[in-house]
Amino acid sequence: MFLFKRARFTALALALSALTAAAHPIPDLPVRAWFEPGGAAILRVEVDPRCFEKDPTGTPYFQNAVLQQMSAKDKEEFKAQARELVRRSVEFRFEPLGRSDPEFEYTFTTHAGAPLAKADDPVMISGEWRTRLPKGLEGYKIKALDGGSFSVLFLNHINGQALERINVLFPGETSFLLDLTGVTSGAPTQPVPGSVGLGSAGGRGATFMDFLREGFLHVLPRGLDHILFVLGLFLLAREWRPVLWQVTMFTLAHTLTLCLATLRLVSVPASVVEPIIAGSIAVVALENIFRPKYTPWRLVVVFVFGLVHGLGFAGALSALELPRASLVAGLLGFNVGVELGQLAVITLAFAATFWLKDAARYRKWVVVPGSAVIALLGVWWMFQRIVGS
């Protein structure tokens, strides 16, 4: 009786957490800057309109076709919302002057400030501020304010060259100090202690670590659909060989498509990828119920769905348009973070179920009800994403 209640509680907890959690991470807020000799500077921010929704993680991209149907008043309201979101999310500082309030001019673009062209282009609200920095400035940095609800990316260019080091900032975190002494003076000078310049060492390593953390959080706790897929793999069998083979096959598949899609060698619309990801969750869970024995066929299914999940992961990176110098480090760090997130999910799942030793009871009170909940959520998400697309 005790085992029954405990197993039933485990399944109920899984269902409640699934219904209240988000399916995808909230969009990032890229902050890009270009600094030229003599002090000319451009700062750009990019706001995803999904951030204005109550559930941005469950909202599809706002597309150009819809934007073209909006009134001028509604478009201006969108820009006002973007201005307010940036104000409460990011603090800009030029040292030693202190805090700065850039006067951004907002326009509608797609990712990375590119012009809108196709009807299904994702719409971004891009703010741009052009200025000339006074002489004597030592550096530039930003802070992700506590009032924000998503990560802020710190990307910079000096003299037309992208800085290798990138920061991924979560609310309350401050970026490194970008050395501007040579830019504002027009001549090489002694760098400010503790700052980072164009030729600074360690840029790729720091970028790798920032994106490793981003990849981990993309799975745990933010990526509920990915968590449920991994749990579906775990529930088929707790023996280490089936789990290891499935996770290895899944890792190989999504690593392949993550790399190809991030490098723009493969492109599949999110309106196709996202419903398939949701459907894959349901398929794996239903197989746990109706085909309970592990067979090589399972590896084929996992590999195919892993390819699709990789395309979903790539959306988090390819949309950022990372500088070429940082792309490899960011891609590698993000992928390692995803793998660590997967291992954490499996470890937690094993810790939550190891007490139930009897295989028949484990299947009756954990595998079947847990898989049923996962399958229902997968079907529901697939329906939502098809309708939303």
Backbone torsions as a table, in degrees:
resi	resn	phi	psi	omega
1	MET	NA	-41.6	179.0
2	PHE	-62.1	-42.8	179.6
3	LEU	-64.2	-37.9	179.4
4	PHE	-62.2	-46.8	-178.5
5	LYS	-64.6	-40.6	-178.1
6	ARG	-67.0	-42.8	178.1
7	ALA	-64.9	-41.6	178.9
8	ARG	-62.7	-38.2	177.4
9	PHE	-64.1	-40.2	178.8
10	THR	-60.5	-46.0	179.4
11	ALA	-65.0	-39.7	179.7
12	LEU	-65.2	-41.5	179.2
13	ALA	-62.7	-40.0	177.2
14	LEU	-61.2	-43.9	-179.2
15	ALA	-64.3	-45.4	-178.4
16	LEU	-65.0	-42.2	179.9
17	SER	-65.7	-35.3	179.8
18	ALA	-68.0	-38.9	-177.5
19	LEU	-72.8	-24.2	-176.1
20	THR	-101.7	-10.6	-177.0
21	ALA	-93.9	169.0	-178.2
22	ALA	-90.9	151.2	-179.3
23	ALA	-85.7	-28.1	-178.1
24	HIS	-140.4	151.8	179.1
25	PRO	-65.7	149.7	177.1
26	ILE	-65.1	143.5	-177.5
27	PRO	-58.7	148.5	175.5
28	ASP	-77.3	164.7	176.2
29	LEU	-117.5	96.4	179.4
30	PRO	-73.9	135.1	174.3
31	VAL	-120.9	111.4	-177.0
32	ARG	-111.3	146.6	178.4
33	ALA	-140.2	144.5	175.2
34	TRP	-125.0	127.9	180.0
35	PHE	-123.2	131.4	-177.8
36	GLU	-119.3	158.3	177.9
37	PRO	-56.1	140.1	-178.0
38	GLY	93.5	-7.8	174.7
39	GLY	102.3	-1.3	177.4
40	ALA	-64.1	134.0	-175.9
41	ALA	-143.5	146.6	174.2
42	ILE	-130.7	128.0	173.9
43	LEU	-114.8	135.2	179.0
44	ARG	-132.4	140.0	172.9
45	VAL	-123.4	152.8	-176.3
46	GLU	-131.9	115.8	-176.6
47	VAL	-108.0	127.0	175.4
48	ASP	-86.0	120.9	-178.4
49	PRO	-57.6	-17.7	176.5
50	ARG	-60.7	-24.0	-179.7
51	CYS	-67.0	-15.1	179.3
52	PHE	-82.8	-12.2	-176.5
53	GLU	-84.6	156.3	176.7
54	LYS	-64.3	-32.9	179.2
55	ASP	-124.8	75.0	-177.5
56	PRO	-62.6	-28.4	-178.6
57	THR	-70.9	-23.4	179.9
58	GLY	-104.6	9.2	-176.8
59	THR	-102.6	130.5	177.8
60	PRO	-70.3	164.6	178.0
61	TYR	-56.0	141.7	173.2
62	PHE	-78.9	121.1	-170.3
63	GLN	-100.7	157.6	-176.6
64	ASN	-58.9	-36.4	-179.5
65	ALA	-59.7	-37.6	178.3
66	VAL	-72.2	-40.1	178.9
67	LEU	-57.5	-40.6	-177.5
68	GLN	-66.3	-17.9	178.8
69	GLN	-91.9	-6.4	-177.0
70	MET	-79.0	150.8	175.7
71	SER	-76.5	162.5	178.5
72	ALA	-61.1	-35.6	179.7
73	LYS	-65.1	-43.6	179.8
74	ASP	-66.1	-35.9	178.4
75	LYS	-65.5	-40.7	178.4
76	GLU	-66.7	-33.8	176.9
77	GLU	-66.0	-38.7	175.9
78	PHE	-59.1	-45.4	-179.7
79	LYS	-64.0	-38.6	178.6
80	ALA	-64.5	-39.6	177.5
81	GLN	-64.4	-39.8	178.5
82	ALA	-64.1	-42.8	179.9
83	ARG	-60.2	-42.7	-179.2
84	GLU	-69.3	-39.0	179.9
85	LEU	-63.2	-43.5	178.4
86	VAL	-63.8	-41.0	-177.9
87	ARG	-59.8	-39.6	-177.0
88	ARG	-92.4	-1.0	-176.4
89	SER	-109.0	-30.2	-172.1
90	VAL	-133.6	137.7	171.9
91	GLU	-113.1	130.5	-179.3
92	PHE	-105.8	135.1	-178.1
93	ARG	-135.7	132.2	172.2
94	PHE	-116.6	113.6	-175.6
95	GLU	-88.3	140.7	8.6
96	PRO	-93.3	13.4	-176.9
97	LEU	-70.3	-31.5	-179.1
98	GLY	99.9	-150.1	-172.8
99	ARG	-65.6	140.8	177.2
100	SER	-124.6	149.2	177.7
101	ASP	-118.3	86.8	-178.9
102	PRO	-58.6	142.0	178.4
103	GLU	-96.6	81.9	-176.3
104	PHE	-73.0	138.9	171.1
105	GLU	-105.1	121.3	-170.5
106	TYR	-98.1	136.8	175.3
107	THR	-137.7	165.8	178.1
108	PHE	-93.9	126.6	178.8
109	THR	-138.0	-175.4	165.7
110	THR	-105.0	-162.4	-174.4
111	HIS	-57.8	144.8	175.6
112	ALA	59.4	28.2	174.8
113	GLY	77.1	6.7	179.6
114	ALA	-70.3	146.7	-178.5
115	PRO	-67.0	148.4	175.5
116	LEU	-72.7	134.4	-177.3
117	ALA	-131.3	-55.8	-175.7
118	LYS	-92.4	158.1	-177.9
119	ALA	-61.9	-32.3	-177.1
120	ASP	-96.8	12.6	175.8
121	ASP	-62.7	131.9	174.9
122	PRO	-65.4	134.8	-177.8
123	VAL	-91.9	130.9	171.0
124	MET	-119.0	153.7	174.9
125	ILE	-107.4	106.6	-173.7
126	SER	-101.6	128.9	176.0
127	GLY	-104.8	134.9	-179.3
128	GLU	-128.5	136.3	178.0
129	TRP	-130.3	118.2	176.8
130	ARG	-104.9	131.6	-177.0
131	THR	-152.0	173.8	173.4
132	ARG	-123.6	122.1	-175.5
133	LEU	-77.5	140.3	177.8
134	PRO	-72.3	155.5	176.7
135	LYS	-66.8	150.7	177.7
136	GLY	97.8	-6.5	177.5
137	LEU	-68.8	141.0	-178.6
138	GLU	-98.8	-35.5	-176.1
139	GLY	-169.9	173.9	-177.0
140	TYR	-136.3	136.8	176.1
141	LYS	-152.3	167.1	177.7
142	ILE	-133.1	163.3	175.7
143	LYS	-131.2	134.0	172.2
144	ALA	-82.0	112.9	-173.1
145	LEU	-72.6	154.7	-179.1
146	ASP	-62.0	-24.8	-179.7
147	GLY	-75.5	-10.3	178.7
148	GLY	-77.5	163.8	-177.7
149	SER	-128.3	17.1	178.5
150	PHE	-155.5	171.0	-175.8
151	SER	-79.8	151.5	179.4
152	VAL	-115.5	132.2	-179.9
153	LEU	-100.8	134.6	-178.1
154	PHE	-109.7	103.3	-176.6
155	LEU	-124.1	136.1	-173.3
156	ASN	-139.4	153.0	175.0
157	HIS	-130.9	136.4	175.7
158	ILE	-126.0	126.9	-179.0
159	ASN	53.8	37.7	177.6
160	GLY	79.6	0.6	-178.5
161	GLN	-109.8	130.4	-178.6
162	ALA	-70.7	135.8	176.1
163	LEU	-75.6	130.7	-177.5
164	GLU	-64.9	-37.7	-176.0
165	ARG	-78.0	131.5	178.1
166	ILE	-126.8	143.6	172.9
167	ASN	-108.7	137.9	168.0
168	VAL	-110.5	109.0	-171.1
169	LEU	-105.0	132.1	173.0
170	PHE	-99.8	160.2	-176.0
171	PRO	-48.1	128.8	-179.8
172	GLY	96.4	-8.5	-177.6
173	GLU	-96.9	149.4	179.8
174	THR	-115.1	141.9	-179.2
175	SER	-74.4	172.6	169.2
176	PHE	-67.6	164.1	177.8
177	LEU	-90.5	119.1	178.6
178	LEU	-83.0	122.6	-177.4
179	ASP	-70.7	122.0	-179.9
180	LEU	-117.4	9.5	-174.9
181	THR	-60.6	-42.5	-179.9
182	GLY	-71.6	-26.8	-178.6
183	VAL	-73.4	-49.0	-174.5
184	THR	-76.5	-25.4	-179.5
185	SER	-88.7	-20.4	-178.5
186	GLY	81.0	1.4	-179.8
187	ALA	-143.6	152.6	179.5
188	PRO	-59.8	136.2	178.1
189	THR	-135.9	172.9	177.8
190	GLN	-70.3	125.1	-178.7
191	PRO	-61.4	151.2	175.3
192	VAL	-70.4	130.4	179.3
193	PRO	-54.9	132.3	178.2
194	GLY	87.0	-4.0	-178.7
195	SER	-92.1	170.8	179.6
196	VAL	-121.5	129.8	178.3
197	GLY	-116.7	-172.5	-174.5
198	LEU	-62.2	-38.9	-176.6
199	GLY	-98.6	15.4	-175.9
200	SER	-66.5	143.0	178.2
201	ALA	-79.9	159.4	174.4
202	GLY	85.9	5.0	-176.9
203	GLY	-63.8	-45.2	-177.8
204	ARG	-68.5	-37.2	178.5
205	GLY	-63.8	-42.4	179.1
206	ALA	-67.1	-39.4	177.7
207	THR	-64.0	-42.2	177.6
208	PHE	-56.8	-47.4	-177.0
209	MET	-67.5	-38.6	178.1
210	ASP	-62.3	-43.6	-178.4
211	PHE	-78.3	-23.9	172.0
212	LEU	-61.1	-45.2	178.2
213	ARG	-64.2	-40.9	178.7
214	GLU	-61.9	-41.8	179.0
215	GLY	-65.0	-41.7	178.5
216	PHE	-61.3	-47.3	-178.6
217	LEU	-70.2	-22.8	175.7
218	HIS	-63.8	-25.3	176.8
219	VAL	-97.2	-56.3	-172.7
220	LEU	-127.3	112.9	14.4
221	PRO	-105.6	5.9	-167.2
222	ARG	-82.8	-29.9	-172.6
223	GLY	-93.0	74.6	-174.7
224	LEU	-62.0	-37.5	179.6
225	ASP	-63.6	-38.0	177.7
226	HIS	-70.9	-38.3	177.3
227	ILE	-58.8	-46.1	-177.8
228	LEU	-67.4	-34.1	176.9
229	PHE	-64.4	-45.2	179.1
230	VAL	-64.2	-39.3	175.8
231	LEU	-62.7	-36.6	176.7
232	GLY	-62.2	-37.3	175.6
233	LEU	-65.9	-41.2	-178.1
234	PHE	-67.1	-38.3	-172.9
235	LEU	-68.8	-20.9	-179.5
236	LEU	-62.2	-43.5	-179.6
237	ALA	-160.7	138.4	-179.7
238	ARG	-89.9	-5.0	178.1
239	GLU	-65.5	145.9	-171.4
240	TRP	-68.5	-31.3	-178.4
241	ARG	-64.4	-52.8	178.0
242	PRO	-59.7	-41.4	179.7
243	VAL	-63.8	-45.5	-178.8
244	LEU	-62.1	-44.9	-179.7
245	TRP	-64.3	-42.5	-179.4
246	GLN	-65.6	-46.6	-179.8
247	VAL	-64.7	-39.3	178.0
248	THR	-62.7	-44.9	179.8
249	MET	-64.7	-41.3	179.0
250	PHE	-64.6	-41.0	-180.0
251	THR	-63.9	-46.6	179.4
252	LEU	-59.3	-42.3	-176.6
253	ALA	-68.0	-50.5	-175.1
254	HIS	-75.6	-22.5	173.2
255	THR	-66.3	-40.7	179.8
256	LEU	-60.4	-53.3	-176.8
257	THR	-74.5	-28.8	175.2
258	LEU	-60.3	-45.0	179.3
259	CYS	-67.0	-47.7	-177.2
260	LEU	-62.7	-42.8	-177.9
261	ALA	-72.7	-38.5	179.0
262	THR	-65.9	-33.9	177.7
263	LEU	-83.5	5.2	177.7
264	ARG	64.0	27.9	175.1
265	LEU	-89.0	-19.6	176.3
266	VAL	-135.2	138.6	178.9
267	SER	-140.6	121.6	177.7
268	VAL	-130.6	130.5	-177.4
269	PRO	-59.5	143.6	178.2
270	ALA	-60.8	-28.8	179.6
271	SER	-64.8	-19.9	175.5
272	VAL	-93.9	-43.7	-174.7
273	VAL	-66.0	-48.3	-171.8
274	GLU	-62.7	-44.7	176.2
275	PRO	-62.9	-35.0	179.1
276	ILE	-67.3	-39.2	176.9
277	ILE	-59.2	-45.8	178.2
278	ALA	-62.3	-41.9	178.9
279	GLY	-64.3	-34.9	179.9
280	SER	-63.7	-34.9	177.5
281	ILE	-61.5	-45.4	-179.3
282	ALA	-65.9	-42.0	-177.1
283	VAL	-62.8	-47.4	-179.0
284	VAL	-63.1	-41.4	-179.6
285	ALA	-66.1	-42.6	179.3
286	LEU	-66.0	-34.8	177.4
287	GLU	-64.0	-34.4	176.9
288	ASN	-60.6	-33.1	-177.3
289	ILE	-81.6	-45.5	-170.9
290	PHE	-99.9	-17.4	175.8
291	ARG	-130.5	72.8	-169.2
292	PRO	-70.6	-13.4	-177.5
293	LYS	-92.9	138.9	178.8
294	TYR	-74.1	127.6	178.2
295	THR	-136.2	163.4	177.2
296	PRO	-57.9	-26.8	178.6
297	TRP	-58.8	-32.7	179.4
298	ARG	-59.7	-37.1	-179.2
299	LEU	-66.7	-35.4	177.5
300	VAL	-64.5	-45.3	179.0
301	VAL	-60.9	-45.4	-178.6
302	VAL	-64.0	-41.3	-179.4
303	PHE	-63.4	-46.2	-179.1
304	VAL	-61.2	-46.5	179.8
305	PHE	-69.9	-28.9	175.5
306	GLY	-62.8	-37.1	175.9
307	LEU	-58.9	-41.0	-178.9
308	VAL	-71.1	-41.5	178.6
309	HIS	-61.5	-34.8	177.0
310	GLY	-61.6	-37.6	176.6
311	LEU	-64.9	-35.9	177.0
312	GLY	-66.6	-41.6	176.9
313	PHE	-62.7	-38.5	-175.7
314	ALA	-62.4	-27.8	179.4
315	GLY	-59.5	-29.5	-179.6
316	ALA	-73.4	-22.9	-177.6
317	LEU	-103.7	-47.0	-174.7
318	SER	-63.0	-32.0	-179.9
319	ALA	-68.3	-18.9	-177.4
320	LEU	-80.9	-16.7	-178.8
321	GLU	51.7	59.1	-179.5
322	LEU	-64.8	146.4	174.5
323	PRO	-58.1	146.7	-176.7
324	ARG	-57.6	-35.8	-177.5
325	ALA	-65.0	-25.1	-175.9
326	SER	-106.4	-6.1	-171.5
327	LEU	-64.2	-45.5	-177.3
328	VAL	-64.2	-46.7	180.0
329	ALA	-62.9	-42.5	179.5
330	GLY	-66.0	-42.3	-179.5
331	LEU	-64.8	-45.1	-179.5
332	LEU	-65.4	-45.0	179.7
333	GLY	-62.6	-42.3	-179.9
334	PHE	-62.6	-42.7	-178.0
335	ASN	-67.4	-41.0	176.9
336	VAL	-62.9	-39.9	178.1
337	GLY	-62.1	-40.3	177.5
338	VAL	-61.6	-43.8	-179.1
339	GLU	-64.5	-40.9	177.6
340	LEU	-64.6	-35.5	176.4
341	GLY	-64.0	-41.9	177.5
342	GLN	-61.1	-46.8	-179.9
343	LEU	-62.1	-36.0	178.4
344	ALA	-65.2	-41.0	178.9
345	VAL	-61.6	-46.3	-179.2
346	ILE	-64.3	-41.2	179.0
347	THR	-62.1	-44.1	179.2
348	LEU	-66.0	-38.0	179.0
349	ALA	-64.6	-41.8	178.5
350	PHE	-65.9	-41.6	179.8
351	ALA	-62.8	-32.0	-178.1
352	ALA	-79.6	-15.9	-173.7
353	THR	-124.2	-3.5	-173.4
354	PHE	-63.7	-23.8	-177.6
355	TRP	-67.7	-21.9	-178.0
356	LEU	-93.0	94.5	-172.8
357	LYS	-80.9	-35.0	-175.8
358	ASP	-68.7	119.8	-175.0
359	ALA	-62.6	-41.1	-178.4
360	ALA	-64.7	-44.5	179.3
361	ARG	-68.5	-37.5	178.3
362	TYR	-59.9	-44.2	179.8
363	ARG	-67.2	-42.4	-175.3
364	LYS	-68.6	-41.1	-171.5
365	TRP	-104.5	-9.9	179.2
366	VAL	-122.3	-56.3	-173.7
367	VAL	-63.2	-52.6	-175.5
368	VAL	-66.5	-53.6	179.7
369	PRO	-66.0	-37.9	178.4
370	GLY	-63.8	-43.9	179.0
371	SER	-66.6	-35.8	178.6
372	ALA	-63.4	-43.3	177.8
373	VAL	-62.7	-45.1	179.7
374	ILE	-62.1	-42.9	180.0
375	ALA	-63.5	-43.3	178.8
376	LEU	-61.3	-42.5	179.0
377	LEU	-65.7	-39.7	178.0
378	GLY	-61.2	-44.7	178.7
379	VAL	-64.0	-42.3	-179.7
380	TRP	-63.9	-44.1	178.2
381	TRP	-64.5	-38.9	179.4
382	MET	-62.1	-42.9	177.5
383	PHE	-62.5	-45.2	179.5
384	GLN	-60.3	-43.0	-176.2
385	ARG	-73.2	-33.4	176.2
386	ILE	-67.4	-45.4	179.1
387	VAL	-65.5	-42.5	-179.8
388	GLY	-64.1	-35.6	179.3
389	SER	-68.3	NA	NA
